[in-house]
């Protein structure tokens, strides 16, 4: 059964069946399934000699070395903790202390950055030369596989505890939903610490014997160059990345005729990004949905079952329901409420935070996502916004994503973020922060008039502030909490 699989099983099966097949590729080298498994075993042996702690941190860009190190941690029966390379030292130290990790695996040239943190740095090249130990532990499905720290949108980062069952089942069920097979090649350009990168662009291809082409740092021209040169047929990125890749393709076209599937996740997909992508690449940009806490995939749109404006239907093994956040009554099919999800992919909990876990996971295993939405009669999930980001205008609910989508459709708008601002009379008003395209101009009144034709009057921004840039996270997602 898929629910009893481990992350190690995903690699072992294909390493045994097709050891010479490519697993991880770059423009310079190829790591076969046999080589990947052998390298991971050597790394695991080195880990077991160096530390007895359960958590091993990883400090890598997305690369063949990261994939091998990640699986090395799994073979060692330990918990992988991918770190965000862009975090300042004090935040890295917080995560290391909170997780209990004493050792960090890193490329040789990254090691000096970690030494001031007071951790044991294990150089990748030395671990990869370790003598393989045939008596490595065998992890079980219920064992913890990976710790992924959230971005701390509601406070300090929280460690999401994901078991082998969570990740292996989510990878296998995503493969089934997307109809991937060993002929597929996925482009892996998301940061290595991102949940979408771990499951979507690494574990999913490994689960079906496909290959992944890694890009260490997002750059739209490099993404297109690698995807074209290595004939990647599947893309998985966040909408802000697709926006930049589409603009690059318009300016300098690459041969992308082999591209057959492009999935967007991690944030709301603006209509104009999807429309422009399909116009440029000739295939639809399909929106999916998930969270770190759900391993991450909950749903996908697929070319054969695509309803724009929704995030698709749940993948196999996953269920959702819509719950009134005030009464906790199931209102699925009857209206809007909080999305709850359940399945083998749902996290074990938050690391060392039982109170936070109890607020997020129900006693019978439902994940309270914090996202508001509805389910259509056909079973498609439509997201309306984040419960915590909801703006209350004189008692009416406004979700930033809807306003952002309206403003993004104006031809002069490059980027937009929306948040609530305090107002003595209405409690809150809608405020928009806009970056204009370099070659375009627009006044506040022109943008407001544009919104009036698309939104209910109470959803139209009362204030628009023009800015040269907006605060963004590591994947390019606008950080609404930093707008005010």
C-alpha distance (Angstrom), angle and dihedral (degrees) to the residues before:
residue distance angle dihedral
X1 . . .
X2 3.80 . .
X3 3.80 91.4 .
X4 3.81 90.4 63.9
X5 3.81 94.8 51.6
X6 3.78 122.9 109.4
X7 3.79 129.6 -150.4
X8 3.82 87.2 -108.6
X9 3.82 90.1 56.3
X10 3.81 90.6 57.9
X11 3.80 91.9 60.6
X12 3.81 98.3 34.2
X13 3.80 93.7 56.1
X14 3.79 94.3 55.6
X15 3.82 95.0 37.1
X16 3.81 87.9 57.6
X17 3.82 96.7 42.0
X18 3.83 100.3 39.7
X19 3.83 110.3 11.4
X20 3.82 94.5 163.5
X21 3.82 95.5 51.5
X22 3.82 116.0 107.4
X23 3.80 114.2 -100.9
X24 3.82 104.1 169.6
X25 3.79 123.8 16.9
X26 3.78 138.6 -178.9
X27 3.77 131.7 175.2
X28 3.83 87.7 -92.8
X29 3.81 106.4 37.8
X30 3.78 148.2 12.9
X31 3.80 127.2 -140.5
X32 3.80 111.7 -158.1
X33 3.80 124.0 -148.0
X34 3.78 90.5 -106.5
X35 3.81 92.8 49.3
X36 3.81 92.3 45.7
X37 3.80 92.9 52.4
X38 3.82 92.9 44.9
X39 3.81 92.6 48.6
X40 3.81 91.2 47.2
X41 3.82 90.3 52.7
X42 3.82 91.9 51.4
X43 3.81 90.6 48.7
X44 3.80 89.6 48.8
X45 3.80 90.6 52.5
X46 3.80 90.4 51.3
X47 3.80 91.9 48.5
X48 3.81 91.7 52.5
X49 3.81 90.4 53.6
X50 3.81 94.8 46.9
X51 3.82 104.5 46.5
X52 3.78 142.2 6.4
X53 3.82 94.7 -157.8
X54 3.84 115.3 118.3
X55 3.83 97.1 -133.5
X56 3.82 122.0 67.2
X57 3.81 117.8 -174.9
X58 3.81 122.8 -143.8
X59 3.81 122.7 -151.4
X60 3.81 105.1 -172.3
X61 3.77 142.1 122.1
X62 3.81 114.1 -123.6
X63 3.81 101.7 -72.8
X64 3.82 143.2 126.1
X65 3.80 87.4 -90.6
X66 3.80 91.4 56.2
X67 3.82 91.5 50.4
X68 3.82 91.3 49.8
X69 3.82 92.7 45.8
X70 3.81 92.0 47.7
X71 3.79 92.0 52.5
X72 3.81 89.5 43.1
X73 3.79 88.6 61.2
X74 3.82 89.6 49.2
X75 3.82 92.7 50.2
X76 3.81 88.5 50.4
X77 3.79 89.7 57.2
X78 3.81 91.0 -117.7
X79 3.79 135.1 125.2
X80 3.82 118.7 -100.3
X81 3.80 117.8 -137.0
X82 3.83 110.5 -170.8
X83 3.81 109.7 -159.5
X84 3.79 128.6 -145.7
X85 3.81 106.0 -114.0
X86 3.81 91.4 -151.9
X87 3.80 98.2 57.5
X88 3.81 117.6 111.9
X89 3.83 116.3 -112.6
X90 3.81 94.8 -101.9
X91 3.82 92.4 56.7
X92 3.80 92.4 45.1
X93 3.78 89.1 51.5
X94 3.81 91.3 50.0
X95 3.81 91.1 53.8
X96 3.81 93.3 45.8
X97 3.80 92.6 49.5
X98 3.80 93.9 42.9
X99 3.82 92.3 49.6
X100 3.80 94.8 44.0
X101 3.81 92.4 -125.5
X102 3.81 113.9 155.8
X103 3.82 97.0 172.6
X104 3.80 132.1 57.2
X105 3.81 124.4 -168.3
X106 3.79 112.0 -146.6
X107 3.80 141.5 159.9
X108 3.80 110.4 -89.4
X109 3.81 93.9 -107.5
X110 3.83 92.4 50.6
X111 3.81 94.4 54.4
X112 3.85 96.3 88.9
X113 3.83 90.4 59.8
X114 3.79 90.5 60.2
X115 3.80 101.7 44.4
X116 3.85 94.7 83.1
X117 3.83 88.8 59.5
X118 3.79 92.4 69.6
X119 3.80 96.0 -121.8
X120 3.77 131.9 130.4
X121 3.80 106.6 -100.1
X122 3.80 114.7 -150.0
X123 3.79 110.8 -162.1
X124 3.78 113.4 -136.2
X125 3.81 95.4 -137.4
X126 3.80 92.1 55.2
X127 3.81 94.2 47.0
X128 3.81 91.2 48.0
X129 3.83 89.1 56.7
X130 3.81 93.7 52.4
X131 3.78 119.0 124.2
X132 3.78 108.5 -102.0
X133 3.79 115.7 -111.7
X134 3.83 112.9 -146.4
X135 3.82 91.3 -159.2
X136 3.80 98.6 68.3
X137 3.82 117.2 150.0
X138 3.80 120.0 -97.0
X139 3.82 110.9 -131.7
X140 3.80 119.5 -143.4
X141 3.79 127.3 -135.5
X142 3.81 92.8 -106.3
X143 3.83 93.2 51.1
X144 3.79 118.8 104.9
X145 3.81 112.3 -98.7
X146 3.79 106.5 173.3
X147 3.80 142.8 13.2
X148 3.81 114.4 -152.5
X149 3.78 118.5 -176.0
X150 3.79 117.9 -142.2
X151 3.79 119.6 -130.2
X152 3.79 92.5 -105.2
X153 3.81 97.9 -115.4
X154 3.82 89.8 159.5
X155 3.81 99.7 34.9
X156 3.79 134.9 -53.5
X157 3.82 116.4 2.0
X158 3.80 115.3 -84.9
X159 3.79 123.9 -145.3
X160 3.80 110.7 -124.4
X161 3.81 109.3 -148.5
X162 3.82 111.7 -142.8
X163 3.79 122.7 -177.1
X164 3.79 128.6 -149.5
X165 3.80 87.7 -104.1
X166 3.81 91.6 52.9
X167 3.79 94.4 53.3
X168 3.81 101.9 32.9
X169 3.81 93.2 49.1
X170 3.79 92.2 46.0
X171 3.80 91.5 50.0
X172 3.82 93.3 48.2
X173 3.81 93.4 44.7
X174 3.82 91.1 48.1
X175 3.81 89.4 52.0
X176 3.79 89.3 53.3
X177 3.81 92.8 47.4
X178 3.81 93.3 49.0
X179 3.82 94.6 38.6
X180 3.79 92.8 -128.3
X181 3.80 121.1 170.9
X182 3.80 138.6 174.9
X183 3.81 91.2 -77.3
X184 3.83 91.0 63.1
X185 3.80 122.3 102.3
X186 3.80 117.6 -163.9
X187 3.77 124.5 -160.3
X188 3.81 110.3 -128.3
X189 3.81 108.1 -160.8
X190 3.81 101.1 133.2
X191 3.83 115.7 106.7
X192 3.80 112.7 -85.1
X193 3.82 93.2 -120.3
X194 3.83 92.4 55.9
X195 3.80 116.3 105.5
X196 3.83 91.6 -137.7
X197 3.82 88.3 55.7
X198 3.80 94.4 49.4
X199 3.80 97.6 50.6
X200 3.79 104.6 18.3
X201 3.79 104.1 42.9
X202 3.83 101.0 22.6
X203 3.81 115.6 26.0
X204 3.82 96.4 34.0
X205 3.83 95.2 57.6
X206 3.82 91.2 41.6
X207 3.82 89.0 51.3
X208 3.80 92.7 60.7
X209 3.81 100.6 33.3
X210 3.81 93.4 -104.6
X211 3.81 124.4 133.1
X212 3.77 135.4 -113.9
X213 3.80 126.2 -146.4
X214 3.80 110.8 -148.5
X215 3.80 128.8 -144.0
X216 3.84 112.4 -170.6
X217 3.79 97.3 -153.0
X218 3.79 130.2 17.4
X219 3.77 113.2 -105.1
X220 3.82 117.3 151.6
X221 3.80 95.1 -139.0
X222 3.81 92.5 46.8
X223 3.81 91.0 47.4
X224 3.79 91.1 54.8
X225 3.79 92.6 43.3
X226 3.82 92.6 52.9
X227 3.81 94.5 40.7
X228 3.81 90.5 50.2
X229 3.80 97.6 41.3
X230 3.82 95.7 45.1
X231 3.82 93.8 37.3
X232 3.79 97.6 -123.7
X233 3.79 109.5 -171.1
X234 3.84 98.1 -173.3
X235 3.80 127.7 56.3
X236 3.81 126.0 -169.5
X237 3.80 116.3 -178.3
X238 3.78 141.7 131.9
X239 3.84 118.2 -93.1
X240 3.81 94.3 -106.2
X241 3.82 88.4 58.6
X242 3.80 92.1 48.8
X243 3.79 89.7 51.6
X244 3.82 91.6 57.3
X245 3.81 94.9 40.8
X246 3.81 90.5 51.8
X247 3.80 92.2 51.4
X248 3.80 90.5 49.3
X249 3.81 91.9 49.8
X250 3.80 89.6 51.3
X251 3.82 91.2 53.0
X252 3.80 98.4 38.6
X253 3.80 113.7 15.1
X254 3.81 120.3 -147.7
X255 3.79 125.3 -165.1
X256 3.81 102.9 -93.2
X257 3.83 100.0 155.6
X258 3.82 90.2 122.8
X259 3.84 92.3 61.0
X260 3.81 109.4 111.7
X261 3.81 106.1 158.1
X262 3.81 133.1 35.7
X263 3.80 120.4 176.6
X264 3.81 125.9 -172.5
X265 3.81 123.5 -158.0
X266 3.77 142.6 146.1
X267 3.80 96.0 68.6
X268 3.80 140.8 20.3
X269 3.81 114.6 -64.5
X270 3.82 110.7 -128.1
X271 3.80 112.2 -136.3
X272 3.79 93.3 -125.4
X273 3.82 91.9 55.3
X274 3.81 91.2 53.6
X275 3.80 93.6 45.0
X276 3.81 94.0 48.8
X277 3.81 92.9 45.4
X278 3.81 92.8 53.2
X279 3.79 90.9 46.0
X280 3.81 91.0 51.6
X281 3.82 102.1 38.9
X282 3.79 101.5 27.3
X283 3.82 96.8 -126.1
X284 3.81 130.3 87.3
X285 3.79 121.0 -98.8
X286 3.80 103.9 -127.2
X287 3.78 121.9 -150.1
X288 3.79 122.1 -138.4
X289 3.78 133.5 -179.9
X290 3.76 138.6 -142.1
X291 3.78 147.5 119.8
X292 3.76 137.3 -132.1
X293 3.81 86.7 -108.8
X294 3.82 91.1 58.7
X295 3.75 97.1 51.3
X296 3.17 76.4 -100.9
X297 3.82 117.0 -87.2
X298 3.80 119.9 87.4
X299 3.80 102.2 152.2
X300 3.81 145.1 -2.4
X301 3.76 139.4 -166.8
X302 3.79 110.9 -135.6
X303 3.83 130.0 -165.5
X304 3.82 90.3 -107.4
X305 3.83 92.6 46.1
X306 3.79 108.8 29.5
X307 3.79 127.8 148.1
X308 3.83 110.2 175.2
X309 3.77 113.1 -137.6
X310 3.80 91.1 38.7
X311 3.80 133.9 80.4
X312 3.79 92.6 -127.2
X313 3.78 132.5 -117.4
X314 3.79 126.3 -43.3
X315 3.78 117.1 -86.5
X316 3.83 118.5 -115.9
X317 3.80 113.4 -68.5
X318 3.81 95.3 21.7
X319 3.81 126.6 103.0
X320 3.80 130.3 -170.8
X321 3.76 135.1 -168.8
X322 3.79 133.8 -177.5
X323 3.79 115.2 -122.9
X324 3.80 129.4 -169.2
X325 3.84 102.0 -119.7
X326 3.81 92.3 -145.2
X327 3.82 102.4 43.8
X328 3.85 98.0 23.0
X329 3.80 87.9 -135.0
X330 3.81 119.4 148.6
X331 3.82 106.4 -109.2
X332 3.82 97.7 168.7
X333 3.80 108.4 155.2
X334 3.81 91.5 7.5
X335 3.78 102.9 77.9
X336 3.78 148.2 -54.8
X337 3.79 124.9 -35.7
X338 3.79 143.4 128.4
X339 3.80 115.9 -47.7
X340 3.80 113.9 -122.0
X341 3.81 120.2 -169.6
X342 3.79 133.1 -164.4
X343 3.81 134.8 -176.5
X344 3.82 145.1 98.3
X345 3.82 88.4 -66.4
X346 3.81 96.5 65.2
X347 3.82 113.4 113.3
X348 3.78 123.8 -103.9
X349 3.81 88.9 -126.1
X350 3.79 143.1 -85.6
X351 3.80 117.0 -47.9
X352 3.81 110.6 -100.1
X353 3.82 91.7 -17.3
X354 3.82 108.0 106.7
X355 3.81 93.7 162.1
X356 3.81 92.8 53.2
X357 3.80 89.7 45.5
X358 3.82 91.4 52.4
X359 3.81 90.4 51.8
X360 3.81 92.2 51.7
X361 3.82 104.6 35.6
X362 3.80 121.6 52.6
X363 3.79 121.0 -139.8
X364 3.80 90.2 -105.2
X365 3.82 95.2 51.7
X366 3.81 105.8 -94.2
X367 3.81 118.5 143.5
X368 3.79 113.5 -137.8
X369 3.81 97.9 -145.0
X370 3.80 98.5 -168.2
X371 3.81 87.8 -131.9
X372 3.78 121.3 120.5
X373 3.78 120.5 -141.1
X374 3.77 149.5 114.2
X375 3.80 140.3 -115.0
X376 3.80 118.2 -124.0
X377 3.82 121.6 -135.0
X378 3.82 87.3 -102.3
X379 3.82 91.9 55.9
X380 3.82 99.7 -103.6
X381 3.80 117.6 141.4
X382 3.80 118.1 -131.1
X383 3.82 118.1 -164.7
X384 3.79 117.7 -148.9
X385 3.80 99.7 177.5
X386 3.79 148.7 -70.7
X387 3.79 117.0 -52.8
X388 3.82 91.3 -137.4
X389 3.82 93.2 46.8
X390 3.79 94.8 49.9
X391 3.81 112.4 126.1
X392 3.82 116.0 -142.5
X393 3.82 109.5 -149.2
X394 3.81 108.9 -174.4
X395 3.80 88.8 -34.3
X396 3.83 95.2 -46.0
X397 3.83 119.9 118.6
X398 3.81 118.1 -122.0
X399 3.80 122.5 -180.0
X400 3.84 117.2 -155.6
X401 3.83 94.7 -136.7
X402 3.81 93.0 63.9
X403 3.81 92.8 51.3
X404 3.81 91.5 44.2
X405 3.79 90.1 51.8
X406 3.81 91.1 53.1
X407 3.79 93.9 49.0
X408 3.82 92.6 44.3
X409 3.79 89.7 60.6
X410 3.83 90.8 65.5
X411 3.83 108.2 101.0
X412 3.82 93.2 -131.8
X413 3.80 96.4 53.7
X414 3.79 119.1 98.2
X415 3.81 100.5 172.3
X416 3.77 136.3 -3.6
X417 3.79 139.3 -172.8
X418 3.80 126.9 -173.4
X419 3.80 130.3 -159.1
X420 3.78 139.3 158.5
X421 3.80 121.6 -94.6
X422 3.80 124.1 -161.4
X423 3.79 117.0 -101.5
X424 3.82 126.1 -176.7
X425 3.81 94.8 -144.5
X426 3.82 103.2 37.8
X427 3.80 101.0 24.7
X428 3.79 91.2 -125.4
X429 3.77 137.7 15.8
X430 3.78 130.7 -161.1
X431 3.80 114.0 -102.9
X432 3.80 123.5 -173.1
X433 3.80 128.1 -158.2
X434 3.80 112.2 -156.5
X435 3.80 136.2 -169.4
X436 3.80 113.1 -163.5
X437 3.79 124.9 -145.1
X438 3.82 111.9 -97.3
X439 3.80 93.5 -114.4
X440 3.82 97.2 40.6
X441 3.80 137.1 78.1
X442 3.78 132.1 -162.5
X443 3.78 135.1 163.7
X444 3.77 126.2 -132.3
X445 3.80 90.6 -109.5
X446 3.81 92.4 51.9
X447 3.79 91.1 53.6
X448 3.81 92.2 45.5
X449 3.80 90.4 50.7
X450 3.81 88.7 51.0
X451 3.81 90.0 53.0
X452 3.80 93.0 48.1
X453 3.77 89.3 63.3
X454 3.82 92.3 53.3
X455 3.82 107.7 32.3
X456 3.78 140.5 51.9
X457 3.80 110.4 -97.9
X458 3.82 95.3 -106.8
X459 3.82 90.3 53.7
X460 3.80 94.7 54.5
X461 3.84 110.3 104.1
X462 3.78 115.1 -104.5
X463 3.80 91.4 -157.5
X464 3.81 132.5 28.7
X465 3.78 118.2 -166.3
X466 3.80 117.7 -165.7
X467 3.79 115.6 -142.4
X468 3.82 135.1 178.7
X469 3.83 90.2 -130.3
X470 3.79 142.1 -6.0
X471 3.82 128.7 -128.1
X472 3.79 110.9 -98.1
X473 3.77 140.0 -173.3
X474 3.82 125.0 -127.6
X475 3.83 93.8 -80.0
X476 3.80 93.9 48.6
X477 3.80 95.2 -99.6
X478 3.81 113.6 149.0
X479 3.81 109.4 -112.9
X480 3.80 103.0 -136.9
X481 3.81 93.9 -172.0
X482 3.83 89.5 64.3
X483 3.79 96.2 51.3
X484 3.79 99.0 85.0
